[in-house]
Amino acid sequence: MGTLEQLANQFAKLIKFDTWGNYPAGYDPAKHGPYDPSRYYGKPDTPFGEVKLRDLPEWFSRREKGFKPFASLISRAHWRWQLKYIHPRKATMAPIFQLAIAGAIFGYVTNYLRIRAHRNYKYH
């Protein structure tokens, strides 16, 4: 039973349940104003688009790695997409087309192993 308890403690340490639902560590309401879920409040760094190829390994070494930073990255990207395409006052059909194309690509990728031999068939 002791190993199960140790495993549960390691899992809780990895997931960090005590920080769920809190603002990010770098967020200061007096400095940043209202909270924006699509913004990164950590230490500013060089954007990926401005990184030189020779600096790429050290840029990756400065990144936070793990489940929580990756989940935060996905959450910020989703909020940016929503604020740009879903929540504007005069939204367009762009998000519907984006979701349709993403669904078509996902369907093709998931079915590729099944349909790849079709190109060799003489008669369908």
DSSP file (Angstrom, degrees, kcal/mol; ACC not computed):
  #  RESIDUE AA STRUCTURE BP1 BP2  ACC     N-H-->O    O-->H-N    N-H-->O    O-->H-N    TCO  KAPPA ALPHA  PHI   PSI    X-CA   Y-CA   Z-CA
    1    1 A M     >        0   0    0      0, 0.0     4,-1.8     0, 0.0     5,-0.1   0.000 360.0 360.0 360.0 -26.6    0.0    0.0    0.0
    2    2 A G  H  >  +     0   0    0      1,-0.2     4,-2.2     2,-0.2     5,-0.2   0.872 360.0  51.4 -66.0 -37.7    3.0    2.3    0.6
    3    3 A T  H  > S+     0   0    0      2,-0.2     4,-2.4     1,-0.2    -1,-0.2   0.868 108.0  52.4 -69.0 -34.8    4.1    2.2   -3.1
    4    4 A L  H  > S+     0   0    0      2,-0.2     4,-2.3     1,-0.2    -1,-0.2   0.899 110.4  48.2 -65.6 -39.7    0.5    3.1   -4.2
    5    5 A E  H  X S+     0   0    0     -4,-1.8     4,-2.2     2,-0.2    -2,-0.2   0.893 111.7  49.5 -67.3 -39.7    0.6    6.1   -1.9
    6    6 A Q  H  X S+     0   0    0     -4,-2.2     4,-2.4     2,-0.2    -2,-0.2   0.901 110.7  50.5 -64.7 -40.4    4.0    7.1   -3.2
    7    7 A L  H  X S+     0   0    0     -4,-2.4     4,-2.3     2,-0.2    -2,-0.2   0.907 110.2  49.7 -63.8 -41.7    2.8    6.8   -6.7
    8    8 A A  H  X S+     0   0    0     -4,-2.3     4,-2.5     2,-0.2    -2,-0.2   0.890 110.9  49.9 -64.3 -39.6   -0.2    8.9   -6.0
    9    9 A N  H  X S+     0   0    0     -4,-2.2     4,-2.2     2,-0.2    -2,-0.2   0.900 110.9  48.9 -65.8 -40.5    2.0   11.6   -4.4
   10   10 A Q  H  X S+     0   0    0     -4,-2.4     4,-2.1     2,-0.2    -2,-0.2   0.899 111.8  49.7 -64.9 -40.0    4.3   11.6   -7.4
   11   11 A F  H  X S+     0   0    0     -4,-2.3     4,-2.7     2,-0.2     5,-0.3   0.923 111.0  48.8 -64.1 -44.4    1.3   11.9   -9.7
   12   12 A A  H  X>S+     0   0    0     -4,-2.5     4,-2.3     1,-0.2     5,-0.7   0.870 111.7  50.0 -63.7 -36.8   -0.1   14.8   -7.7
   13   13 A K  H  <5S+     0   0    0     -4,-2.2    -1,-0.2     2,-0.2    -2,-0.2   0.877 112.5  47.9 -67.5 -37.5    3.3   16.5   -7.7
   14   14 A L  H  <5S+     0   0    0     -4,-2.1    54,-0.3     1,-0.2    -2,-0.2   0.922 119.4  36.8 -68.8 -45.0    3.5   16.1  -11.5
   15   15 A I  H  <5S-     0   0    0     -4,-2.7    -2,-0.2    -5,-0.1    -1,-0.2   0.784  93.7-147.4 -80.7 -28.4    0.0   17.4  -12.2
   16   16 A K  T ><5 -     0   0    0     -4,-2.3     3,-1.5    -5,-0.3     4,-0.3   0.980  18.9-176.8  58.2  64.2    0.1   20.1   -9.5
   17   17 A F  G > <S+     0   0    0     -5,-0.7     3,-1.3     1,-0.3    -1,-0.1   0.787  73.6  68.9 -61.1 -28.8   -3.6   20.0   -8.6
   18   18 A D  G 3  S+     0   0    0      1,-0.3    -1,-0.3    -6,-0.2    -2,-0.1   0.689  98.4  50.5 -68.7 -16.6   -3.1   22.9   -6.1
   19   19 A T  G X  S+     0   0    0     -3,-1.5     3,-1.5     2,-0.1    -1,-0.3   0.464  81.1 115.6 -98.5  -2.0   -2.5   25.4   -8.9
   20   20 A W  T <  S+     0   0    0     -3,-1.3     3,-0.1    -4,-0.3    -4,-0.0  -0.472  81.6  16.7 -69.2 135.8   -5.5   24.5  -11.0
   21   21 A G  T 3  S+     0   0    0      1,-0.3    -1,-0.2    -2,-0.2     2,-0.2   0.405 101.0 115.5  85.4  -2.8   -8.0   27.4  -11.4
   22   22 A N  S <  S-     0   0    0     -3,-1.5    -1,-0.3     1,-0.1     3,-0.1  -0.579  73.7 -99.1 -94.5 160.8   -5.4   30.0  -10.2
   23   23 A Y        -     0   0    0     -2,-0.2    -1,-0.1     1,-0.1    12,-0.0  -0.383  55.2 -84.1 -68.4 157.2   -4.1   32.9  -12.3
   24   24 A P    >   -     0   0    0      0, 0.0     3,-1.3     0, 0.0    -1,-0.1  -0.225  39.8-111.7 -60.8 157.0   -0.6   32.3  -13.8
   25   25 A A  T 3  S+     0   0    0      1,-0.3    -2,-0.1    -3,-0.1    17,-0.0   0.830 114.6  50.2 -62.2 -34.5    2.4   33.0  -11.5
   26   26 A G  T 3  S+     0   0    0      2,-0.0     2,-0.4    17,-0.0    -1,-0.3   0.482  83.0 113.0 -85.4  -1.7    3.5   36.1  -13.6
   27   27 A Y    <   +     0   0    0     -3,-1.3    -4,-0.1     4,-0.0     8,-0.0  -0.582  38.6 177.5 -78.7 127.1    0.1   37.8  -13.7
   28   28 A D    >>  -     0   0    0     -2,-0.4     4,-3.4     1,-0.1     3,-0.6  -0.966  19.7-155.2-127.7 112.2   -0.1   41.1  -11.7
   29   29 A P  H 3> S+     0   0    0      0, 0.0     4,-1.6     0, 0.0    -1,-0.1   0.841  95.2  52.6 -58.7 -34.5   -3.5   42.9  -12.0
   30   30 A A  H 34 S+     0   0    0      1,-0.2    -2,-0.0     2,-0.2     0, 0.0   0.861 119.7  33.9 -68.9 -33.8   -1.9   46.3  -11.2
   31   31 A K  H <4 S+     0   0    0     -3,-0.6    -1,-0.2     2,-0.1    -4,-0.0   0.873 129.1  31.5 -87.8 -41.5    0.7   45.8  -14.0
   32   32 A H  H  < S-     0   0    0     -4,-3.4    -2,-0.2     1,-0.3    -1,-0.1   0.606  90.9-147.1 -98.7 -13.7   -1.3   43.9  -16.6
   33   33 A G     <  +     0   0    0     -4,-1.6    -1,-0.3    -5,-0.4    -2,-0.1  -0.500  63.0  11.6  79.4-152.5   -4.8   45.1  -16.2
   34   34 A P  S    S-     0   0    0      0, 0.0     2,-0.2     0, 0.0    -4,-0.0  -0.258  93.0 -97.4 -61.6 147.0   -7.7   42.7  -16.8
   35   35 A Y        -     0   0    0     -8,-0.0    -2,-0.0     1,-0.0    -8,-0.0  -0.442  35.3-164.8 -69.0 132.5   -6.8   39.1  -17.2
   36   36 A D    >   -     0   0    0     -2,-0.2     3,-1.7     1,-0.1    -1,-0.0  -0.966   9.2-159.4-118.9 111.9   -6.4   37.9  -20.8
   37   37 A P  T 3  S+     0   0    0      0, 0.0    42,-0.2     0, 0.0    43,-0.2   0.655  89.9  60.5 -68.6 -12.5   -6.4   34.1  -21.1
   38   38 A S  T 3  S+     0   0    0     41,-0.2     2,-0.3    40,-0.1    42,-0.1   0.419  91.1  86.6 -92.7   3.3   -4.7   34.3  -24.6
   39   39 A R  S <  S-     0   0    0     -3,-1.7     2,-0.6    40,-0.0    -3,-0.1  -0.807  74.5-130.1-107.5 144.3   -1.6   36.1  -23.3
   40   40 A Y        -     0   0    0     -2,-0.3    -2,-0.1     1,-0.1    33,-0.0  -0.821  18.3-172.5 -91.0 123.2    1.5   34.6  -21.8
   41   41 A Y        +     0   0    0     -2,-0.6    -1,-0.1     2,-0.0    -9,-0.0   0.277  50.8 101.5-100.4   9.5    2.4   36.3  -18.5
   42   42 A G  S    S-     0   0    0      1,-0.2     3,-0.1   -17,-0.0    -2,-0.0  -0.010  90.9 -50.9 -79.5-169.3    5.8   34.6  -18.0
   43   43 A K        -     0   0    0      1,-0.1    -1,-0.2     0, 0.0    -2,-0.0  -0.473  66.8-113.5 -65.7 127.7    9.2   36.1  -18.6
   44   44 A P        +     0   0    0      0, 0.0     2,-0.3     0, 0.0    -1,-0.1  -0.339  43.6 172.4 -65.5 144.9    9.4   37.6  -22.1
   45   45 A D        -     0   0    0     -3,-0.1     3,-0.1    -2,-0.0    14,-0.0  -0.857  42.7 -64.3-142.2 174.8   11.7   35.9  -24.6
   46   46 A T        -     0   0    0     -2,-0.3     5,-0.1     1,-0.1     0, 0.0  -0.456  58.2-114.4 -64.4 128.6   12.5   36.0  -28.3
   47   47 A P    >   -     0   0    0      0, 0.0     3,-1.6     0, 0.0     4,-0.3  -0.318  23.6-115.6 -62.7 151.3    9.5   35.0  -30.4
   48   48 A F  G >  S+     0   0    0      1,-0.3     3,-1.3     2,-0.2    -2,-0.1   0.845 113.7  59.8 -58.6 -36.1   10.0   31.8  -32.4
   49   49 A G  G 3  S+     0   0    0      1,-0.3    -1,-0.3     3,-0.0    -3,-0.0   0.700 106.0  48.1 -66.8 -18.9    9.8   33.6  -35.7
   50   50 A E  G <  S+     0   0    0     -3,-1.6     2,-0.4     2,-0.1    -1,-0.3   0.357  84.4 113.0-102.9   4.6   12.8   35.8  -34.8
   51   51 A V    <   -     0   0    0     -3,-1.3     2,-0.1    -4,-0.3     5,-0.1  -0.631  63.1-133.7 -81.6 131.0   15.1   32.9  -33.6
   52   52 A K    >>  -     0   0    0     -2,-0.4     3,-0.8     1,-0.1     4,-0.5  -0.482  22.0-114.7 -76.9 154.4   18.1   32.3  -35.8
   53   53 A L  G >4 S+     0   0    0      1,-0.3     3,-0.9     2,-0.2    -1,-0.1   0.864 116.5  53.7 -59.9 -37.3   18.9   28.7  -36.7
   54   54 A R  G 34 S+     0   0    0      1,-0.2     4,-0.3     2,-0.1    -1,-0.3   0.777 110.0  48.4 -70.0 -23.7   22.1   28.7  -34.7
   55   55 A D  G <> S+     0   0    0     -3,-0.8     4,-2.0     1,-0.2    -1,-0.2   0.454  84.9  95.7 -92.2  -1.7   20.3   29.9  -31.6
   56   56 A L  H <X S+     0   0    0     -3,-0.9     4,-2.4    -4,-0.5     5,-0.2   0.893  79.4  51.5 -61.7 -44.6   17.5   27.3  -31.9
   57   57 A P  H  > S+     0   0    0      0, 0.0     4,-1.8     0, 0.0    -1,-0.2   0.925 113.8  43.6 -61.1 -42.9   18.9   24.7  -29.4
   58   58 A E  H  > S+     0   0    0     -4,-0.3     4,-1.0     2,-0.2    -2,-0.2   0.835 111.2  55.6 -71.8 -29.0   19.5   27.2  -26.6
   59   59 A W  H >X S+     0   0    0     -4,-2.0     4,-0.5     1,-0.2     3,-0.5   0.922 109.6  46.6 -64.6 -43.1   16.0   28.7  -27.3
   60   60 A F  H >< S+     0   0    0     -4,-2.4     3,-0.9     1,-0.2    -2,-0.2   0.841 106.7  58.5 -66.5 -32.6   14.5   25.2  -26.9
   61   61 A S  H 3< S+     0   0    0     -4,-1.8    -1,-0.2     1,-0.2    -2,-0.2   0.771 102.4  54.6 -69.2 -23.2   16.5   24.7  -23.7
   62   62 A R  H << S+     0   0    0     -4,-1.0    -1,-0.2    -3,-0.5    -2,-0.2   0.623  88.7 101.7 -82.5 -12.9   14.9   27.8  -22.2
   63   63 A R  S << S-     0   0    0     -3,-0.9     2,-0.4    -4,-0.5    -3,-0.0  -0.388  79.8-115.4 -70.7 146.7   11.4   26.5  -22.8
   64   64 A E        -     0   0    0     -2,-0.1     2,-0.4     5,-0.1    -1,-0.1  -0.692  34.7-158.2 -77.5 134.3    9.4   25.0  -19.9
   65   65 A K        +     0   0    0     -2,-0.4     2,-0.3    -4,-0.1     3,-0.1  -0.936  39.3  69.7-119.1 139.5    8.8   21.4  -20.6
   66   66 A G  S  > S-     0   0    0     -2,-0.4     4,-1.4     1,-0.1     5,-0.1  -0.868  87.2 -65.9 146.5-178.3    6.0   19.2  -19.2
   67   67 A F  H  > S+     0   0    0     -2,-0.3     4,-2.7     2,-0.2     5,-0.2   0.933 122.7  49.8 -70.1 -47.5    2.3   18.6  -19.1
   68   68 A K  H  > S+     0   0    0    -54,-0.3     4,-2.5     1,-0.2     5,-0.2   0.926 111.5  46.6 -64.0 -47.7    1.2   21.9  -17.5
   69   69 A P  H  > S+     0   0    0      0, 0.0     4,-2.2     0, 0.0    -1,-0.2   0.892 114.5  49.0 -61.7 -36.6    3.2   24.2  -19.9
   70   70 A F  H  X S+     0   0    0     -4,-1.4     4,-2.3     2,-0.2    -2,-0.2   0.919 111.5  48.3 -67.9 -41.8    2.0   22.3  -22.9
   71   71 A A  H  X S+     0   0    0     -4,-2.7     4,-2.3     1,-0.2    -1,-0.2   0.886 111.8  50.5 -63.5 -38.3   -1.7   22.4  -21.7
   72   72 A S  H  X S+     0   0    0     -4,-2.5     4,-2.7    -5,-0.2    -1,-0.2   0.890 108.6  52.3 -65.6 -39.5   -1.2   26.2  -21.1
   73   73 A L  H  X S+     0   0    0     -4,-2.2     4,-2.3     2,-0.2    -2,-0.2   0.928 111.3  45.9 -61.1 -46.4    0.1   26.6  -24.6
   74   74 A I  H  X S+     0   0    0     -4,-2.3     4,-2.4     2,-0.2    -2,-0.2   0.904 112.8  51.1 -64.3 -41.2   -2.9   24.8  -26.1
   75   75 A S  H  X S+     0   0    0     -4,-2.3     4,-2.4     2,-0.2    -2,-0.2   0.921 110.8  47.5 -62.8 -45.0   -5.3   26.8  -24.0
   76   76 A R  H  X S+     0   0    0     -4,-2.7     4,-2.5     2,-0.2    -1,-0.2   0.906 112.2  50.0 -63.7 -41.0   -3.7   30.1  -25.0
   77   77 A A  H  X S+     0   0    0     -4,-2.3     4,-2.3     2,-0.2    -2,-0.2   0.908 111.1  49.4 -64.1 -41.1   -3.8   29.1  -28.7
   78   78 A H  H  X S+     0   0    0     -4,-2.4     4,-2.6     2,-0.2    -2,-0.2   0.912 111.6  48.4 -64.2 -42.4   -7.4   28.1  -28.4
   79   79 A W  H  X S+     0   0    0     -4,-2.4     4,-2.9     2,-0.2     5,-0.2   0.896 110.4  51.6 -65.5 -39.8   -8.3   31.4  -26.7
   80   80 A R  H  X S+     0   0    0     -4,-2.5     4,-1.8     2,-0.2    -2,-0.2   0.930 111.8  47.0 -60.9 -43.9   -6.4   33.4  -29.4
   81   81 A W  H  X>S+     0   0    0     -4,-2.3     4,-2.7     2,-0.2     5,-0.5   0.928 113.8  47.8 -63.6 -44.8   -8.3   31.6  -32.1
   82   82 A Q  I  X>S+     0   0    0     -4,-2.6     5,-2.6     1,-0.2     4,-1.8   0.930 112.2  48.3 -62.1 -46.0  -11.7   32.1  -30.3
   83   83 A L  I  <5S+     0   0    0     -4,-2.9    -1,-0.2     1,-0.2    -2,-0.2   0.813 117.1  43.5 -66.5 -28.3  -11.0   35.8  -29.8
   84   84 A K  I  <5S+     0   0    0     -4,-1.8    -2,-0.2    -5,-0.2    -1,-0.2   0.882 132.4  13.4 -83.2 -39.2  -10.0   36.3  -33.4
   85   85 A Y  I  <5S+     0   0    0     -4,-2.7     7,-0.3    -5,-0.2    -3,-0.2   0.749 130.0  35.3-112.6 -29.3  -12.7   34.3  -35.2
   86   86 A I  I  <<S+     0   0    0     -4,-1.8    -3,-0.2    -5,-0.5     5,-0.2   0.883 115.5  43.0 -97.4 -44.7  -15.6   33.4  -32.8
   87   87 A H  S   <S+     0   0    0     -5,-2.6    -4,-0.1     3,-0.1    -3,-0.1   0.527  78.5 114.4 -88.8  -6.7  -16.0   36.3  -30.5
   88   88 A P  S >  S-     0   0    0      0, 0.0     3,-0.7     0, 0.0    -4,-0.1  -0.262  73.6-120.0 -63.9 155.7  -15.8   39.4  -32.7
   89   89 A R  T 3  S+     0   0    0      1,-0.3     2,-0.6     2,-0.0    -2,-0.0   0.898 111.2  36.2 -62.1 -40.8  -18.9   41.5  -33.1
   90   90 A K  T 3  S+     0   0    0      0, 0.0    -1,-0.3     0, 0.0     2,-0.1  -0.653  85.4 179.0-113.5  74.5  -19.0   40.9  -36.9
   91   91 A A    <   -     0   0    0     -3,-0.7     2,-0.1    -2,-0.6    -5,-0.1  -0.381  12.3-148.9 -74.3 153.9  -17.7   37.4  -37.2
   92   92 A T        -     0   0    0     -7,-0.3     4,-0.2    -2,-0.1    -1,-0.1  -0.374  33.2 -92.7-109.1-170.3  -17.4   35.7  -40.6
   93   93 A M  S >> S+     0   0    0      1,-0.2     4,-2.0    -2,-0.1     3,-0.6   0.407  93.5 105.8 -84.6   1.6  -17.8   32.2  -41.9
   94   94 A A  H 3> S+     0   0    0      1,-0.2     4,-2.7     2,-0.2    -1,-0.2   0.876  74.9  50.6 -54.0 -46.2  -14.0   31.6  -41.5
   95   95 A P  H 3> S+     0   0    0      0, 0.0     4,-2.5     0, 0.0    -1,-0.2   0.857 109.0  52.4 -65.6 -30.6  -14.2   29.4  -38.4
   96   96 A I  H <> S+     0   0    0     -3,-0.6     4,-2.3    -4,-0.2    -2,-0.2   0.931 112.3  44.9 -67.3 -44.1  -16.7   27.1  -40.0
   97   97 A F  H  X S+     0   0    0     -4,-2.0     4,-2.6     2,-0.2     5,-0.2   0.901 112.6  52.3 -64.8 -39.9  -14.5   26.7  -43.0
   98   98 A Q  H  X S+     0   0    0     -4,-2.7     4,-2.6    -5,-0.2    -2,-0.2   0.923 111.5  45.9 -62.2 -44.3  -11.5   26.2  -40.8
   99   99 A L  H  X S+     0   0    0     -4,-2.5     4,-2.4     2,-0.2    -1,-0.2   0.887 112.5  51.1 -66.5 -38.1  -13.2   23.5  -38.8
  100  100 A A  H  X S+     0   0    0     -4,-2.3     4,-2.2     2,-0.2    -2,-0.2   0.926 113.4  44.1 -64.9 -44.0  -14.5   21.8  -42.0
  101  101 A I  H  X S+     0   0    0     -4,-2.6     4,-2.6     2,-0.2     5,-0.2   0.904 113.2  51.1 -67.8 -40.8  -11.0   21.7  -43.5
  102  102 A A  H  X S+     0   0    0     -4,-2.6     4,-2.5    -5,-0.2    -1,-0.2   0.896 111.0  49.5 -62.4 -39.1   -9.5   20.5  -40.3
  103  103 A G  H  X S+     0   0    0     -4,-2.4     4,-2.5     2,-0.2    -2,-0.2   0.892 110.5  49.7 -65.6 -39.8  -12.1   17.7  -40.1
  104  104 A A  H  X S+     0   0    0     -4,-2.2     4,-2.3     2,-0.2    -2,-0.2   0.921 112.9  46.3 -65.4 -43.2  -11.4   16.7  -43.7
  105  105 A I  H  X S+     0   0    0     -4,-2.6     4,-2.6     2,-0.2    -2,-0.2   0.916 112.8  50.2 -64.9 -42.6   -7.6   16.6  -43.0
  106  106 A F  H  X S+     0   0    0     -4,-2.5     4,-2.5     1,-0.2    -2,-0.2   0.911 111.4  49.0 -61.7 -42.4   -8.2   14.6  -39.8
  107  107 A G  H  X S+     0   0    0     -4,-2.5     4,-1.7     2,-0.2    -2,-0.2   0.898 111.8  48.7 -63.9 -40.8  -10.4   12.1  -41.6
  108  108 A Y  H  X S+     0   0    0     -4,-2.3     4,-0.7     2,-0.2    -2,-0.2   0.934 112.8  47.3 -64.3 -45.4   -7.9   11.7  -44.4
  109  109 A V  H >< S+     0   0    0     -4,-2.6     3,-0.7     1,-0.2     4,-0.4   0.912 113.1  48.0 -64.2 -42.5   -5.0   11.1  -42.0
  110  110 A T  H 3< S+     0   0    0     -4,-2.5    -1,-0.2     1,-0.2    -2,-0.2   0.806 119.1  39.7 -70.0 -27.4   -7.0    8.6  -39.9
  111  111 A N  H >X S+     0   0    0     -4,-1.7     4,-2.0    -5,-0.2     3,-0.6   0.395  86.4  99.7 -99.9   2.9   -8.1    6.7  -42.9
  112  112 A Y  H <X S+     0   0    0     -4,-0.7     4,-1.7    -3,-0.7    -1,-0.1   0.897  79.1  53.6 -59.6 -43.6   -4.9    6.8  -44.9
  113  113 A L  H 34 S+     0   0    0     -4,-0.4     4,-0.3     1,-0.2    -1,-0.3   0.833 112.7  45.9 -61.6 -30.6   -3.7    3.4  -43.9
  114  114 A R  H <4 S+     0   0    0     -3,-0.6     3,-0.3     1,-0.2    -1,-0.2   0.855 120.7  35.8 -79.4 -35.6   -7.0    1.9  -45.2
  115  115 A I  H >< S+     0   0    0     -4,-2.0     3,-1.4    -7,-0.2     4,-0.3   0.478  89.1  91.6-100.6  -1.9   -7.2    3.8  -48.5
  116  116 A R  G >< S+     0   0    0     -4,-1.7     3,-0.7     1,-0.3    -1,-0.2   0.790  83.9  56.4 -67.4 -25.2   -3.5    4.0  -49.5
  117  117 A A  G >  S+     0   0    0     -3,-0.3     3,-1.6    -4,-0.3     4,-0.4   0.610  84.5  85.0 -79.8 -10.3   -3.7    0.7  -51.5
  118  118 A H  G X  S+     0   0    0     -3,-1.4     3,-1.2     1,-0.3    -1,-0.2   0.787  77.6  66.4 -62.8 -26.7   -6.6    2.1  -53.6
  119  119 A R  G <  S+     0   0    0     -3,-0.7    -1,-0.3    -4,-0.3    -2,-0.1   0.742  99.1  52.8 -68.0 -19.9   -4.1    3.8  -56.0
  120  120 A N  G <  S+     0   0    0     -3,-1.6    -1,-0.3    -4,-0.1     2,-0.2   0.536  85.3 105.0 -91.0  -7.0   -2.9    0.4  -57.1
  121  121 A Y    <   -     0   0    0     -3,-1.2     3,-0.1    -4,-0.4    -3,-0.0  -0.538  54.8-160.4 -76.6 137.3   -6.4   -0.9  -58.0
  122  122 A K  S    S+     0   0    0      1,-0.3     2,-0.4    -2,-0.2    -1,-0.2   0.895  83.2  26.7 -81.5 -42.4   -7.2   -1.1  -61.7
  123  123 A Y              0   0    0      1,-0.1    -1,-0.3     0, 0.0     0, 0.0  -0.979 360.0 360.0-121.7 131.3  -11.0   -1.2  -61.1
  124  124 A H              0   0    0     -2,-0.4    -1,-0.1    -3,-0.1    -2,-0.0   0.440 360.0 360.0 -90.6 360.0  -12.7    0.3  -58.1
